[in-house]
Amino acid sequence: MTKNLVAGVIVAVVLAVVSASAQQTVFRGSSDVVRVYVTATDREGRLVTTLTQDDFDLRDEGKPQPITQFDNSPQPVQLVVLLDVSGSMEGNLPLLRTASEQLFARLAAEDRAKVGSFGHEISISPLFTRDREVLRAALPRQIAPDAPTPLWRAIDEAINSFNEEDDRRRVVLVLSDGKDTGSMSFREKPASQAEVIDRARREDVMIYGVAMRSRSSQRGMPGAGPGGLQAMMLADMPDPGLARVAEETGGGFIEIRMREGLGETFAAVVDELHTQYLLGFALPKRDGKVHDLSVKIKKDGTKSRARKSYLAPK
C-alpha cells in the first residue's frame, strides 16, 4: 500500500509539472495570444515612450481587438547582426567592426546577440551571447573584392539560427549596400524576398534594414552614353526589397550615405528595440490563415510602426 501510495503521488506530481509546462509553452509560443511590438514616434521622428494602453487602436482584419496584454518596459531580444561583406563593401571593414562594437555596448543585461556575414559564404556565429569579446571575435576580418550579395539567403539563414526555446523576441539587423545576387551554386538553397517575408511572419521575426551606398575599388568604368551611367548608378543602390521586408515585419529601415553615422545608426536600433510597446490580444480564429494587422495611436502627431500581419495557427 505504501509503495502504491508513493507511486501515485509521484505520478500526480509529474502530471502537474507537465501540465504547467504545457500551459507555459502555449503562452510562450503565442498560441492563444497574438503579440505585437510597436514603435511610436513624434513628428520629428523621436521615440515616444509615455503612451498608455488606451492610446492604442489595435485591429485584426479591420475589427477592433481588446488589448489583453500591455507592457512598455524593455523587452529582451535575441539579435542577429548580419553584415554584408560583398565586394562593394571592400575598404569598409574597419567601419563595420567599429559600428558593430558600438551596438554591442548598447545591449541590455538580458539581451543576447550573434554576428553573421554574407559574401562568398554565409557565416553566423554559433551561440547567442552578450560577451563583447566573443562577439568582437566573430566579426569578419576580410572582404573579398569579387564576393557576391546573397541577401535573402543570408536572412533566411539568420532566421534558422534563432533558439526556438528562448522566449526573447527575434530580431535580425541587416546591413547591405547592394542588390541580392541569388544563389551562386545548385548546392545552395535559394531564397526570395517573398519567402523571407512569409517566414518572418510565420516565425514572428522582426527585421531591420540599414542600407548603405558604397563603391568597390574594383568597379570598372561605366559604359558609353546615359544608359551606361544609369546602369552604374543603379548598381550602386541598395536592394529596394529590404525596405519592404522591414516594413512588413515591423522593423525600421534606414538608408545612409557611405560612412555616415553607421555606428550611431546601429546603436539607435538597439535603443529603439528597448523602447517599444508590447501589445497582446486574444487570437480571434484558429484558421491557419494570414491576418492583416493595424495599429494606430490616437494622439495627434504620433505615428506607430508594427508588423502588418501574422499567421494564425490551425
Wavefront OBJ file of the C-alpha trace (Angstrom):
o trace
v 0.000 0.000 0.000
v 2.810 2.382 0.907
v 4.635 1.775 -2.376
v 1.433 2.259 -4.343
v 0.704 5.490 -2.499
v 4.215 6.858 -3.163
v 3.965 5.870 -6.828
v 0.613 7.594 -7.086
v 1.990 10.790 -5.584
v 4.954 10.761 -7.990
v 2.671 10.302 -10.996
v 0.427 13.137 -9.809
v 3.406 15.466 -9.374
v 4.803 14.602 -12.817
v 1.418 15.196 -14.450
v 1.097 18.550 -12.691
v 4.565 19.635 -13.863
v 3.860 18.518 -17.438
v 0.531 20.336 -17.389
v 2.080 23.561 -16.088
v 4.866 23.305 -18.668
v 2.344 22.832 -21.464
v 0.394 25.882 -20.326
v 3.591 27.933 -20.268
v 4.552 26.713 -23.739
v 1.193 27.849 -25.089
v 1.825 31.375 -23.803
v 5.462 31.464 -24.945
v 4.506 30.293 -28.394
v 1.743 32.890 -28.623
v -0.794 30.165 -29.470
v -3.587 31.944 -27.611
v -2.183 35.483 -27.527
v -1.026 37.455 -30.552
v 1.868 39.687 -29.545
v 2.629 42.895 -31.415
v 5.648 45.122 -30.775
v 5.060 48.786 -31.628
v 7.447 51.683 -32.159
v 5.944 55.117 -31.505
v 7.482 58.327 -32.880
v 6.539 62.009 -32.969
v 6.518 64.329 -35.990
v 10.304 64.765 -35.781
v 10.885 61.016 -35.657
v 11.790 60.970 -31.978
v 10.763 57.973 -29.895
v 7.656 58.418 -27.726
v 7.842 56.353 -24.539
v 4.991 57.693 -22.350
v 1.886 56.218 -24.016
v -0.711 54.156 -22.155
v -2.795 51.206 -23.257
v -5.759 53.476 -24.026
v -3.683 55.388 -26.589
v -3.600 52.407 -28.983
v -6.155 51.198 -31.514
v -5.422 47.586 -32.479
v -7.316 45.816 -35.261
v -7.347 42.318 -36.730
v -8.809 42.221 -40.260
v -10.214 45.685 -39.595
v -12.023 44.634 -36.411
v -11.056 46.336 -33.112
v -9.411 43.981 -30.621
v -9.372 44.417 -26.825
v -5.760 44.690 -25.657
v -5.267 41.980 -23.046
v -1.533 42.451 -22.585
v 0.327 45.770 -22.362
v 3.929 46.376 -21.386
v 6.166 49.372 -22.049
v 9.190 48.084 -20.140
v 12.273 46.993 -22.138
v 11.759 43.559 -23.661
v 14.886 41.377 -24.076
v 15.880 40.345 -27.603
v 17.890 37.707 -29.380
v 19.541 39.712 -32.134
v 21.413 38.572 -35.239
v 23.672 41.319 -36.611
v 24.040 40.417 -40.295
v 26.804 42.227 -42.216
v 27.233 42.463 -45.977
v 30.836 41.587 -46.928
v 30.312 41.587 -50.695
v 32.962 43.114 -52.947
v 31.334 46.538 -52.996
v 31.962 46.823 -49.239
v 35.711 46.470 -49.754
v 37.520 49.118 -47.757
v 34.703 49.462 -45.217
v 35.791 46.656 -42.898
v 37.121 48.942 -40.105
v 33.826 50.858 -40.253
v 31.762 47.666 -39.932
v 33.780 46.487 -36.963
v 33.660 49.833 -35.136
v 29.914 50.269 -35.711
v 29.203 46.728 -34.522
v 31.176 47.320 -31.342
v 29.055 50.409 -30.646
v 25.989 48.197 -30.986
v 27.394 45.556 -28.622
v 27.910 48.251 -25.982
v 24.173 49.073 -26.104
v 22.962 45.531 -25.359
v 20.976 45.245 -22.141
v 21.683 42.666 -19.449
v 19.083 40.200 -20.756
v 19.809 40.694 -24.471
v 21.709 38.111 -26.490
v 23.323 38.507 -29.906
v 25.051 36.674 -32.746
v 27.180 38.005 -35.599
v 26.659 36.957 -39.200
v 28.187 37.944 -42.531
v 27.431 37.162 -46.153
v 29.571 37.255 -49.289
v 31.170 34.198 -50.851
v 29.974 32.352 -47.758
v 27.229 32.899 -45.209
v 28.644 32.665 -41.705
v 26.746 33.035 -38.423
v 28.377 32.642 -35.012
v 27.161 29.570 -33.103
v 25.980 30.966 -29.755
v 23.826 33.847 -28.572
v 25.807 35.846 -26.034
v 26.281 39.288 -24.510
v 30.036 38.830 -24.079
v 31.594 41.660 -26.090
v 34.890 39.838 -26.595
v 33.119 36.794 -28.037
v 31.006 38.996 -30.313
v 34.037 41.012 -31.404
v 35.903 37.804 -32.266
v 33.009 36.776 -34.541
v 33.220 39.948 -36.677
v 34.523 39.492 -40.253
v 38.251 40.043 -40.767
v 38.429 40.400 -44.547
v 36.287 41.234 -47.580
v 36.907 39.614 -50.945
v 36.688 42.123 -53.819
v 34.707 39.683 -56.003
v 32.237 38.464 -53.335
v 28.507 38.397 -54.278
v 25.481 39.578 -52.224
v 23.285 36.587 -51.239
v 20.965 38.889 -49.258
v 17.757 36.835 -48.990
v 19.577 33.563 -48.410
v 21.578 35.208 -45.610
v 18.430 36.484 -43.866
v 16.891 33.026 -44.220
v 19.974 31.518 -42.555
v 19.776 34.124 -39.791
v 16.193 33.081 -39.059
v 17.404 29.473 -38.928
v 19.838 30.402 -36.168
v 17.289 31.507 -33.559
v 16.841 29.458 -30.419
v 13.266 28.131 -30.517
v 13.227 27.505 -26.765
v 14.212 31.089 -25.948
v 11.247 33.432 -25.435
v 13.271 36.560 -26.183
v 11.857 38.204 -29.281
v 13.657 37.554 -32.517
v 15.298 40.402 -34.424
v 17.593 40.465 -37.464
v 19.554 43.662 -38.172
v 20.861 43.633 -41.754
v 23.436 45.983 -43.214
v 23.725 45.799 -47.010
v 24.807 48.036 -49.852
v 23.724 46.016 -52.884
v 21.038 44.010 -54.607
v 20.550 40.323 -53.976
v 22.619 38.221 -56.393
v 20.723 34.989 -55.749
v 22.282 31.558 -55.315
v 25.652 31.069 -56.973
v 25.537 27.273 -56.860
v 22.981 24.494 -57.374
v 24.014 23.167 -53.966
v 22.711 26.277 -52.226
v 19.107 26.540 -51.141
v 17.592 29.560 -52.937
v 15.540 32.180 -51.110
v 13.469 35.135 -52.275
v 12.159 38.342 -50.750
v 8.626 36.902 -50.619
v 9.850 33.736 -48.894
v 11.725 35.789 -46.296
v 8.585 37.833 -45.547
v 6.439 34.694 -45.264
v 8.909 33.022 -42.958
v 9.380 36.084 -40.765
v 5.581 36.326 -40.453
v 5.281 32.643 -39.603
v 8.075 32.651 -37.024
v 7.448 36.143 -35.596
v 10.782 37.682 -36.605
v 11.344 41.443 -36.829
v 13.825 42.577 -39.497
v 15.634 45.905 -39.510
v 17.426 47.081 -42.639
v 20.312 49.535 -42.863
v 21.048 50.357 -46.493
v 24.407 51.838 -47.319
v 25.756 53.228 -50.569
v 29.289 52.123 -51.230
v 31.636 51.518 -54.121
v 34.121 48.740 -54.723
v 37.637 49.648 -55.703
v 37.257 47.022 -58.431
v 34.313 48.756 -60.127
v 35.056 49.409 -63.788
v 34.289 52.415 -65.893
v 30.645 52.851 -66.953
v 29.581 52.070 -70.490
v 29.195 54.808 -73.042
v 26.148 57.084 -73.026
v 23.424 57.855 -70.483
v 22.467 54.175 -70.288
v 25.890 53.160 -69.042
v 25.935 55.881 -66.414
v 22.423 54.966 -65.257
v 23.383 51.291 -65.004
v 26.376 52.190 -62.824
v 24.228 54.332 -60.525
v 21.576 51.634 -60.167
v 24.213 49.014 -59.451
v 25.345 51.166 -56.540
v 21.846 51.251 -54.986
v 20.865 49.009 -52.043
v 18.218 46.376 -52.731
v 14.797 48.112 -52.559
v 13.243 44.901 -51.289
v 14.966 45.318 -47.938
v 12.724 48.282 -47.103
v 9.638 46.183 -47.896
v 10.806 43.328 -45.681
v 11.433 45.740 -42.801
v 8.010 47.364 -43.232
v 6.122 44.067 -43.334
v 7.828 42.699 -40.214
v 7.588 45.881 -38.127
v 11.288 46.721 -38.203
v 12.801 50.010 -39.273
v 14.626 50.860 -42.485
v 17.389 53.446 -42.621
v 19.383 54.485 -45.679
v 22.698 56.200 -45.042
v 25.462 57.554 -47.204
v 28.835 55.892 -47.182
v 30.466 56.184 -43.739
v 27.719 58.478 -42.475
v 26.801 57.648 -38.899
v 26.771 53.851 -39.185
v 27.764 53.345 -35.562
v 25.115 55.771 -34.336
v 22.528 54.067 -36.554
v 23.328 50.626 -35.151
v 23.162 51.933 -31.585
v 19.872 53.724 -32.302
v 18.287 50.461 -33.476
v 19.097 48.803 -30.143
v 17.782 51.823 -28.252
v 14.549 51.644 -30.264
v 14.116 47.949 -29.501
v 14.300 48.784 -25.794
v 11.540 51.421 -26.028
v 8.904 49.502 -27.988
v 5.470 48.716 -26.599
v 4.218 45.165 -26.302
v 0.519 44.766 -27.121
v -1.270 41.435 -26.880
v -4.752 40.353 -27.862
v -6.669 37.082 -27.813
v -6.412 35.063 -31.005
v -9.788 35.524 -32.777
v -9.615 32.447 -35.031
v -7.522 29.323 -35.423
v -7.942 29.236 -39.186
v -4.339 28.809 -40.361
v -4.628 31.992 -42.441
v -2.690 35.229 -42.705
v -4.477 38.032 -40.821
v -3.929 41.726 -41.538
v -2.901 43.794 -38.521
v -3.355 47.507 -37.968
v -2.015 49.539 -35.045
v -2.778 53.237 -34.736
v -2.079 55.748 -31.986
v -4.920 58.046 -31.012
v -2.701 61.010 -30.102
v -2.273 63.588 -32.868
v 1.175 63.728 -34.389
v 2.248 60.327 -33.043
v 2.941 57.552 -35.529
v 3.151 53.817 -34.993
v 5.207 51.125 -36.698
v 4.408 47.439 -36.220
v 4.186 44.265 -38.254
v 1.469 44.252 -40.892
v 0.195 40.704 -40.460
v 0.506 37.405 -38.625
v -0.181 33.751 -39.381
v -2.891 32.253 -37.175
v -2.349 28.644 -36.057
v -4.746 25.968 -37.204
l 1 2 3 4 5 6 7 8 9 10 11 12 13 14 15 16 17 18 19 20 21 22 23 24 25 26 27 28 29 30 31 32 33 34 35 36 37 38 39 40 41 42 43 44 45 46 47 48 49 50 51 52 53 54 55 56 57 58 59 60 61 62 63 64 65 66 67 68 69 70 71 72 73 74 75 76 77 78 79 80 81 82 83 84 85 86 87 88 89 90 91 92 93 94 95 96 97 98 99 100 101 102 103 104 105 106 107 108 109 110 111 112 113 114 115 116 117 118 119 120 121 122 123 124 125 126 127 128 129 130 131 132 133 134 135 136 137 138 139 140 141 142 143 144 145 146 147 148 149 150 151 152 153 154 155 156 157 158 159 160 161 162 163 164 165 166 167 168 169 170 171 172 173 174 175 176 177 178 179 180 181 182 183 184 185 186 187 188 189 190 191 192 193 194 195 196 197 198 199 200 201 202 203 204 205 206 207 208 209 210 211 212 213 214 215 216 217 218 219 220 221 222 223 224 225 226 227 228 229 230 231 232 233 234 235 236 237 238 239 240 241 242 243 244 245 246 247 248 249 250 251 252 253 254 255 256 257 258 259 260 261 262 263 264 265 266 267 268 269 270 271 272 273 274 275 276 277 278 279 280 281 282 283 284 285 286 287 288 289 290 291 292 293 294 295 296 297 298 299 300 301 302 303 304 305 306 307 308 309 310 311 312 313 314
